[in-house]
């Protein structure tokens, strides 16, 4: 079936799903071009002039929580929620987002800073659409995931392993950053260890690997779009971080790439 015909049928049968998915694609394209020229105003790139602000920890929870919440709500509306493959994919998705939404923000340094509400609002829109479309595709639109035979499919097996690898890289990199400063210290230091040996933003690299694995394991359109959107946001951000390190540390390791070892 041609892709245009498939999209047309999907729009008629599931218009909210289709428009949400297309909206994420458009947001990804716009984000990539905007972030390639303007560093998003949070973290080390925080600066004034971006409108009203609020506590960074509270904002982080508010903008990330819609992803696991929307996923769970849509997921458990389906009669297929307790089939084995969807349950595993649910565990993968929630394993990332429960940590990212409700644990990480209370561990991150600088959580008492104030950050622009604008960035949070855009993240809420994406996370709500992303969580719900992925859950809907997994439980309703992907018949291959409703059969236990998919557990033996190479795409599923490799995808789970890739996801686990990315998850480990992401968490290790976050831990290295958290441990850079001693209690009471402020400012930034050069991180070493783990994948920081090769790139400036291995936490972003780990997340890209995670969602690539998830897309392989799920083999659905929203999962693939999720990888696209993640790359559209994190790759420009990683280049901004890389430039910032080079500008602020004369002894910064010149052999490091921005986000993908030996390539980017």
MOMO-V337871 format. One record per residue. D_CENTER is the distance of its C-alpha to the mean C-alpha in whole Angstrom. Layout:
# MOMO-V337871
d_center->{D_CENTER | D_CENTER}
This chain:
# MOMO-V337871
d_center->{31 | 30 | 26 | 28 | 30 | 27 | 25 | 28 | 29 | 25 | 26 | 29 | 28 | 25 | 25 | 22 | 20 | 21 | 20 | 17 | 16 | 18 | 17 | 13 | 14 | 16 | 14 | 12 | 15 | 17 | 14 | 14 | 18 | 18 | 16 | 18 | 21 | 19 | 17 | 15 | 18 | 16 | 16 | 19 | 19 | 20 | 23 | 25 | 26 | 23 | 25 | 25 | 23 | 22 | 21 | 18 | 18 | 19 | 16 | 13 | 14 | 15 | 12 | 10 | 13 | 13 | 10 | 12 | 15 | 15 | 14 | 17 | 19 | 19 | 19 | 22 | 24 | 25 | 27 | 25 | 23 | 25 | 25 | 24 | 21 | 20 | 20 | 18 | 15 | 15 | 16 | 13 | 10 | 12 | 12 | 9 | 9 | 13 | 12 | 9 | 11 | 15 | 15 | 13 | 15 | 18 | 18 | 17 | 19 | 20 | 19 | 23 | 22 | 22 | 19 | 19 | 19 | 18 | 15 | 14 | 16 | 14 | 10 | 13 | 14 | 10 | 9 | 13 | 13 | 10 | 11 | 15 | 15 | 13 | 15 | 18 | 18 | 18 | 21 | 23 | 22 | 22 | 25 | 25 | 22 | 25 | 27 | 28 | 28 | 25 | 24 | 27 | 25 | 24 | 21 | 20 | 21 | 19 | 16 | 16 | 18 | 15 | 12 | 14 | 15 | 11 | 11 | 14 | 14 | 11 | 13 | 16 | 15 | 14 | 17 | 19 | 18 | 19 | 22 | 23 | 25 | 28 | 29 | 30 | 29 | 27 | 26 | 24 | 25 | 24 | 22 | 23 | 23 | 20 | 18 | 19 | 22 | 21 | 18 | 17 | 14 | 13 | 10 | 8 | 10 | 10 | 6 | 7 | 10 | 9 | 7 | 10 | 12 | 11 | 12 | 15 | 16 | 16 | 17 | 17 | 16 | 13 | 11 | 12 | 11 | 8 | 8 | 10 | 8 | 5 | 9 | 10 | 9 | 8 | 11 | 14 | 12 | 13 | 17 | 17 | 17 | 19 | 22 | 22 | 22 | 25 | 27 | 27 | 28 | 31 | 30 | 27 | 27 | 27 | 26 | 22 | 20 | 17 | 14 | 16 | 19 | 22 | 20 | 18}
